[in-house]
């Protein structure tokens, strides 16, 4: 049974429920509308962001596709320049274009820009050297369904005259001198660099190796000589390879970074990605061919590089001709003698053609372009010797031979002129040298001091790893006298591009020679093109230059 009061509250409650339900419904609708609005806005924003991200991704992909097309073209151009030094625009147009799946290449051009110009190298790994540069551009415009990107890159074909280097080696370069040595010019090798000192080495210019740098001798147990090795950094301050408790070379895992921090780019090797510098020859060619005779089948690269073709006078197997094949008569300049003297290193009598430079000048027989080529196959040990050459012709003189070369007495010591000597191997015979005493004991072959001013391109007998030492750069000039009391003063550029093919006896100290005091230095006059020898050879490299995005 219910009382009256209870019934009244029930009626009141029943009368309020419809209003409350309406309010709840309104709030729910408002909240739902808000949620729908938020969800819708978020969906719209998400869609827009997705669309923006897709556009950005399309832009990025199209850009990289265009860049890939340009890099493809740069690679094709580099390959072409390895076999053609001066391609025509037709040759460039014939290079294949890349194929890019999902993209359309609207434009693709490889173009030669201007002509070969003499200038200081301003791009790539050998900045600062004087060279000759031919520029090209590679341009590609690539489209996707919605976007287009166009990129242009400059490519520089650089020809660098070799005699700007103080030292340049094709093979491994070993510098392990006993006495102090200072290097003023750039040092470069396309192989490994083994550089250390018994006393002290100072390098005043760049040191670069396409291979790796090691502070020890290549032969035997790889000992570390104790002397200091100082290389000037980018600010001109010497920094030592010895770091207080270790030698900084490729044995250190941090070599690449530490070398950049220490020298600022003046001392670099394979860890820094250097490019090989070679004479413009077929890739498989031994660079010794530049001093070999011209043969049937020589292609344009050989004809451009060989001194046989460069020379305006050739003496070959006893016959003297000019470059056109006309016979010449030059009495007293060229003399052949069998078994002329004994070479104690080679352990044989040599069969020699001697060039009398003084008679060449006085007789008016100087080659018109100041380049002479000489070769012969007489006897079992054919060689060439230069004599009476303290004074060279006006305009300088370059002599090339595929044979071992000997210089007797001072060379180019009076009124120095541009000169180069290219040969299989080079031996210095002092002003006191006597052919008659050549087969006597070493004590009978006492040298007197000598001066040589010339750029040298020659070969050496390589070190056998773990065994025989080559003698290193300090023995690039061969000796067969007792030089204990004498000095060799040398100024020039030392280029070594091959292993000797004729003078192949290994280096050894004390049996057939003792060393002179070496007053050797890079001839800084060679920094000026006006002082380069006739027919100065050029190495080549292809460098990627600046690029820009057009669209």
C-alpha positions in Angstrom: 0.0 0.0 0.0 1.3 3.4 -1.0 0.8 6.7 0.8 -0.3 9.9 -0.9 3.2 11.5 -0.7 4.8 8.7 -2.5 2.4 8.7 -5.3 3.0 12.5 -5.8 6.7 12.0 -6.1 6.2 9.3 -8.7 4.0 11.5 -10.8 6.5 14.4 -10.5 9.3 12.1 -11.6 7.3 10.8 -14.5 6.5 14.3 -15.6 10.3 15.3 -15.7 11.8 12.4 -17.7 10.8 13.5 -21.2 12.5 16.9 -20.7 15.7 15.3 -19.4 15.8 12.8 -22.2 15.5 15.6 -24.7 18.4 17.5 -23.2 20.6 14.4 -23.2 19.7 13.8 -26.8 20.6 17.4 -27.7 23.9 17.2 -26.0 24.6 13.9 -27.7 23.7 15.4 -31.1 26.0 18.3 -30.4 28.8 16.0 -29.4 28.2 13.8 -32.3 28.2 16.7 -34.7 31.5 17.9 -33.1 33.0 14.5 -33.4 31.8 14.3 -37.0 33.3 17.7 -37.7 36.6 16.8 -36.0 36.7 13.5 -37.8 35.9 15.1 -41.1 38.5 17.8 -40.6 41.1 15.3 -39.7 40.2 13.2 -42.7 40.5 16.2 -44.9 43.8 17.2 -43.3 45.1 13.7 -43.6 44.1 13.5 -47.2 45.8 16.8 -47.9 48.9 15.7 -46.1 48.9 12.5 -48.0 48.6 14.5 -51.2 51.4 16.9 -50.2 53.6 13.9 -49.2 52.9 12.3 -52.5 53.8 15.4 -54.4 57.0 15.9 -52.4 58.0 12.3 -52.9 57.3 12.6 -56.6 59.5 15.7 -56.7 62.3 13.9 -55.0 62.1 10.9 -57.1 62.0 12.9 -60.3 65.0 14.9 -59.2 67.0 11.8 -58.5 66.0 10.3 -61.8 67.3 13.4 -63.6 70.5 13.3 -61.5 70.9 9.6 -62.3 70.6 10.4 -66.0 73.3 13.1 -65.7 75.6 10.8 -63.9 75.1 8.1 -66.5 76.1 10.6 -69.2 79.2 11.7 -67.2 80.3 8.0 -67.0 79.7 7.5 -70.8 81.7 10.7 -71.5 84.5 9.6 -69.3 84.7 6.3 -71.0 84.8 8.0 -74.4 87.5 10.4 -73.4 89.7 7.4 -72.4 90.0 6.5 -76.1 89.3 9.8 -77.9 91.1 12.9 -76.7 89.1 15.3 -78.8 85.7 13.8 -79.7 83.5 15.6 -82.2 79.9 16.6 -81.4 78.8 13.8 -83.6 80.8 11.4 -81.3 79.1 12.9 -78.3 75.6 12.6 -79.9 76.2 8.9 -80.5 76.7 8.1 -76.8 73.7 6.1 -75.6 71.1 7.7 -73.4 69.9 6.0 -70.2 66.6 4.2 -69.7 64.6 5.1 -66.6 61.6 2.9 -65.9 58.6 5.0 -65.0 60.1 8.2 -66.3 60.3 10.0 -69.6 63.5 11.6 -70.7 62.4 14.8 -72.5 65.9 16.1 -73.2 69.4 14.5 -73.0 72.5 16.3 -74.3 76.2 16.0 -73.9 77.9 19.1 -75.4 81.4 20.3 -75.8 81.8 23.9 -74.4 84.3 26.2 -76.0 87.9 25.0 -76.8 90.8 23.7 -74.9 92.1 26.5 -72.7 95.3 26.9 -70.8 94.5 27.7 -67.2 95.2 27.0 -63.6 93.2 23.9 -62.5 90.3 25.1 -60.3 88.2 22.0 -59.9 88.9 18.4 -58.8 91.7 16.7 -57.0 94.7 18.6 -58.5 93.7 22.2 -57.9 96.4 24.8 -58.3 98.5 23.1 -61.1 98.7 24.6 -64.5 96.9 22.7 -67.1 94.7 22.6 -70.2 91.0 22.1 -69.7 88.2 21.2 -72.2 84.7 21.6 -70.7 81.6 19.6 -71.5 78.1 19.7 -70.1 75.7 16.8 -69.5 72.0 17.9 -69.4 69.0 15.9 -68.7 65.3 16.8 -68.3 63.2 14.0 -66.8 59.4 13.8 -66.2 57.1 11.6 -64.2 53.3 11.8 -64.6 53.1 15.0 -62.6 56.6 16.5 -62.2 59.6 17.5 -64.3 63.2 18.0 -63.2 66.1 19.3 -65.2 69.8 19.2 -64.2 73.0 20.3 -65.9 76.5 19.2 -64.8 79.9 20.4 -66.0 82.6 17.9 -66.8 86.2 19.0 -67.1 88.7 17.0 -69.2 92.0 18.1 -67.6 95.4 17.7 -69.2 98.2 18.3 -66.7 101.8 18.7 -67.9 103.8 16.2 -65.9 106.9 18.2 -65.2 105.1 20.4 -62.7 105.5 17.5 -60.2 108.7 17.2 -58.2 108.2 13.5 -58.2 105.6 11.4 -60.1 105.5 7.6 -60.1 103.2 5.1 -61.9 104.3 2.2 -59.7 104.9 2.1 -56.0 107.0 5.1 -54.8 109.6 4.4 -52.1 111.4 7.3 -50.5 113.7 6.1 -47.7 116.8 8.4 -47.8 119.7 8.2 -45.4 120.7 12.0 -45.5 118.2 14.8 -45.1 116.0 15.5 -48.2 113.7 18.4 -49.0 111.0 18.2 -51.7 109.7 21.5 -53.0 107.4 20.2 -55.7 104.2 18.0 -55.6 104.8 14.3 -54.9 102.4 11.8 -56.5 102.2 8.1 -57.2 99.5 6.0 -58.8 100.6 3.1 -56.5 101.4 2.9 -52.9 103.7 5.4 -51.1 106.4 4.1 -48.8 107.9 7.3 -47.3 110.2 7.4 -44.2 113.6 8.7 -43.3 116.8 7.8 -41.6 117.4 11.4 -40.8 114.7 13.9 -42.0 112.3 14.6 -44.9 110.6 17.9 -45.5 107.7 18.0 -48.1 106.8 21.6 -49.0 104.0 20.8 -51.4 101.2 18.2 -51.8 101.8 14.5 -51.3 99.2 12.3 -53.0 98.9 8.5 -53.6 96.2 6.7 -55.4 97.3 3.7 -53.4 98.0 3.7 -49.7 100.6 5.5 -47.6 102.9 3.4 -45.4 105.7 4.7 -43.1 108.1 1.8 -43.5 110.3 0.0 -46.1 108.5 -2.2 -48.5 111.1 -5.0 -48.3 112.0 -7.4 -45.6 110.4 -7.0 -42.2 108.9 -3.6 -42.9 110.9 -1.7 -40.3 110.0 2.0 -39.4 113.0 4.2 -39.9 113.5 6.6 -37.0 113.8 10.0 -38.9 111.1 12.7 -39.0 108.7 13.0 -41.9 107.3 16.6 -42.1 104.6 17.6 -44.6 103.3 21.2 -44.9 99.6 21.5 -44.2 97.2 23.8 -45.9 98.3 26.7 -43.7 102.0 26.2 -44.6 103.0 24.7 -41.2 104.9 21.4 -41.0 103.1 18.5 -39.4 105.1 15.3 -38.5 103.9 11.8 -39.4 105.2 10.8 -35.9 102.3 11.5 -33.4 104.2 10.9 -30.2 103.5 7.2 -29.8 102.9 6.0 -33.3 103.4 6.7 -37.0 100.3 8.0 -38.7 99.7 5.9 -41.8 97.2 3.3 -43.0 98.0 1.0 -40.1 95.9 3.4 -38.0 92.1 2.9 -38.4 91.6 6.7 -38.1 94.1 7.5 -40.8 91.7 9.1 -43.3 90.1 11.5 -40.8 93.3 12.2 -38.9 95.2 13.0 -42.2 92.5 15.5 -43.2 92.5 17.1 -39.8 96.3 17.3 -39.6 97.2 18.4 -43.1 94.0 19.9 -44.5 94.1 18.0 -47.8 97.8 18.4 -48.6 98.5 14.7 -47.8 96.0 12.3 -49.3 95.8 8.7 -50.5 93.3 6.0 -51.4 91.3 6.7 -48.2 90.4 10.1 -49.7 89.4 8.7 -53.1 92.1 10.0 -55.5 91.9 9.4 -59.2 94.7 7.8 -61.2 96.7 10.2 -63.5 98.0 8.5 -66.6 99.3 9.4 -70.0 96.6 9.3 -72.6 97.2 5.7 -73.8 95.0 2.7 -74.1 94.1 1.4 -70.6 96.1 -1.8 -71.0 99.2 -0.2 -72.4 102.5 -0.1 -70.4 103.5 3.5 -70.4 107.0 2.5 -71.5 105.6 2.6 -75.1 106.0 6.4 -75.0 109.8 5.9 -75.6 109.4 2.9 -78.0 109.5 3.0 -81.8 106.5 3.7 -83.9 105.0 0.5 -85.3 102.3 -0.4 -87.7 99.0 -0.5 -85.9 99.7 2.4 -83.6 96.4 4.1 -82.9 95.7 7.9 -82.4 96.6 7.6 -78.7 100.0 6.0 -79.3 100.7 8.5 -82.1 99.9 11.4 -79.8 102.0 10.1 -76.9 105.1 8.4 -78.5 108.2 10.5 -78.9 109.0 8.7 -82.1 106.2 10.7 -83.7 107.0 13.9 -81.8 110.7 14.1 -82.8 111.8 16.1 -85.8 115.1 14.1 -86.0 115.4 10.3 -85.5 118.5 8.2 -85.2 117.5 4.5 -85.6 119.9 1.6 -86.2 122.6 3.8 -87.7 120.3 5.7 -90.0 119.5 9.4 -89.4 116.3 10.9 -90.8 113.8 13.7 -90.2 110.2 13.1 -89.3 109.2 13.0 -93.0 111.7 10.2 -93.7 114.3 12.3 -95.4 117.9 11.1 -94.8 120.2 13.5 -92.9 124.0 13.8 -92.7 125.3 15.2 -89.4 129.0 14.3 -89.1 130.4 14.0 -85.6 127.1 14.1 -83.8 126.3 10.4 -83.5 129.0 7.8 -83.0 128.6 4.0 -82.5 131.2 2.0 -80.6 130.8 -1.7 -79.6 131.9 -2.7 -76.1 132.6 0.9 -75.2 132.9 0.5 -71.5 132.0 -1.8 -68.6 128.9 -1.2 -66.6 129.6 -2.8 -63.2 126.0 -2.8 -62.2 124.8 -4.5 -65.3 127.9 -6.7 -65.3 128.5 -6.3 -69.1 130.2 -4.3 -71.8 127.8 -1.8 -73.3 127.4 -1.1 -77.1 127.0 2.6 -77.3 125.7 5.3 -79.6 127.1 8.6 -78.3 125.5 12.0 -78.9 127.9 15.0 -78.9 125.6 17.9 -78.2 128.4 20.5 -78.6 129.0 19.3 -82.2 125.2 19.3 -82.8 125.0 23.0 -81.9 128.2 24.1 -83.7 127.2 22.2 -86.8 123.7 23.7 -86.9 122.2 20.2 -86.5 119.8 20.9 -83.7 116.3 19.3 -84.3 113.9 22.0 -85.6 111.4 21.3 -82.8 114.2 20.5 -80.3 113.1 16.9 -79.9 115.4 14.0 -80.8 114.6 10.3 -80.8 117.3 7.7 -80.8 117.3 3.9 -80.8 119.5 1.0 -82.0 119.8 -2.7 -81.6 123.5 -3.1 -82.3 125.4 -5.5 -80.0 124.1 -7.4 -77.0 123.8 -4.4 -74.7 122.7 -1.4 -76.7 122.8 1.9 -74.8 122.9 5.7 -75.5 125.3 8.3 -74.0 125.1 12.1 -74.0 128.3 14.0 -73.8 129.6 17.6 -74.2 126.2 18.9 -73.1 127.0 21.5 -70.4 125.4 24.0 -72.9 122.2 23.2 -74.7 120.7 24.7 -77.9 118.6 27.8 -77.7 115.0 26.7 -77.2 116.1 23.7 -75.1 116.4 20.0 -76.0 114.4 16.8 -75.3 116.1 13.5 -76.0 114.0 10.2 -75.9 115.2 6.7 -76.2 113.9 3.2 -75.4 117.3 2.2 -74.1 119.4 2.8 -71.0 120.8 6.4 -71.1 124.1 7.6 -69.6 125.1 11.3 -69.1 128.8 12.0 -69.0 129.8 15.2 -67.3 127.7 18.3 -66.5 124.4 18.6 -68.3 122.7 21.9 -69.0 124.8 23.6 -66.3 125.5 26.8 -68.4 122.6 29.2 -69.1 120.0 26.6 -68.1 117.3 25.8 -70.7 114.2 23.6 -70.7 115.3 20.0 -71.2 113.9 16.5 -70.8 115.6 13.1 -70.9 113.3 10.1 -71.4 114.8 6.6 -71.2 114.6 3.0 -69.9 117.1 3.8 -67.1 119.5 6.6 -66.4 123.1 6.5 -65.1 125.3 9.5 -64.2 129.0 9.4 -65.2 131.0 12.1 -63.5 133.3 14.6 -65.3 136.2 12.3 -64.1 134.8 9.2 -65.7 137.2 7.1 -67.8 136.0 4.4 -70.1 139.4 2.8 -69.9 139.1 2.4 -66.1 135.5 1.2 -66.2 136.4 -2.5 -65.7 138.9 -1.7 -62.9 138.1 -1.8 -59.2 135.7 0.7 -57.6 138.6 2.5 -56.0 139.9 3.3 -59.5 136.6 4.9 -60.4 136.7 8.1 -58.3 134.0 10.6 -59.2 134.1 14.4 -59.3 131.1 16.6 -58.6 128.5 17.0 -61.3 125.5 19.3 -62.2 122.4 18.2 -64.0 119.4 20.4 -64.9 116.8 18.4 -66.6 113.4 16.8 -66.3 113.7 13.0 -66.2 111.3 10.3 -67.3 112.7 6.9 -66.7 112.2 3.5 -65.1 113.5 1.5 -62.2 113.9 -2.1 -60.9 111.1 -2.7 -58.5 111.4 -3.9 -54.9 110.5 -7.5 -54.3 108.2 -7.4 -51.2 110.0 -9.2 -48.4 113.3 -9.4 -50.2 115.2 -7.1 -52.5 115.0 -3.3 -52.1 114.9 -1.2 -55.3 117.0 1.6 -53.9 114.1 4.0 -53.7 113.7 7.4 -55.2 117.1 8.4 -53.8 118.7 5.9 -56.3 116.6 6.8 -59.3 119.9 8.0 -60.8 122.2 5.0 -61.1 125.9 5.3 -60.2 128.9 3.1 -61.0 131.7 5.2 -59.4 133.0 6.0 -56.0 131.2 9.2 -55.1 132.2 9.5 -51.5 133.9 12.9 -51.9 131.6 14.3 -54.6 128.2 16.0 -54.9 125.5 15.6 -57.5 123.6 18.8 -57.8 120.3 18.2 -59.5 117.4 20.5 -60.4 114.4 19.2 -62.3 111.4 16.9 -62.2 111.6 13.1 -61.6 109.0 11.1 -63.4 109.1 7.2 -63.2 106.4 5.5 -65.2 107.7 2.0 -65.8 109.9 -0.9 -64.8 113.2 -0.9 -66.8 113.1 -3.4 -69.6 116.8 -3.3 -70.6 118.8 -2.2 -67.5 117.3 -4.8 -65.1 120.1 -5.6 -62.7 119.0 -5.0 -59.1 120.2 -2.2 -56.9 123.0 -3.0 -54.4 125.1 -0.6 -52.3 128.9 -0.7 -52.0 129.9 -3.3 -54.6 129.8 -1.2 -57.7 129.3 2.3 -56.3 129.2 4.5 -53.3 126.7 7.4 -53.0 127.4 11.1 -53.6 126.1 13.9 -51.5 122.7 14.5 -53.1 121.9 18.2 -53.6 118.6 17.5 -55.3 115.5 19.7 -55.6 112.5 20.3 -57.7 113.2 23.1 -60.2 110.7 25.8 -59.3 111.2 27.4 -62.7 109.0 24.6 -64.0 106.0 26.2 -62.3 106.0 28.6 -65.3 104.9 27.1 -68.7 107.6 29.2 -70.4 110.3 26.9 -68.9 108.8 23.6 -69.8 110.9 21.4 -72.0 110.0 20.8 -75.7 107.3 18.2 -76.0 106.4 18.1 -72.3 104.0 15.1 -71.8 100.6 15.6 -70.2 98.6 13.2 -68.0 94.8 13.4 -68.2 92.0 13.1 -65.7 88.2 13.7 -66.0 86.7 15.6 -63.1 83.0 16.4 -62.3 82.6 20.1 -62.0 79.7 22.3 -60.7 76.0 21.4 -61.3 72.8 23.2 -61.2 69.1 22.4 -61.2 67.1 24.3 -63.8 63.7 23.1 -62.8 
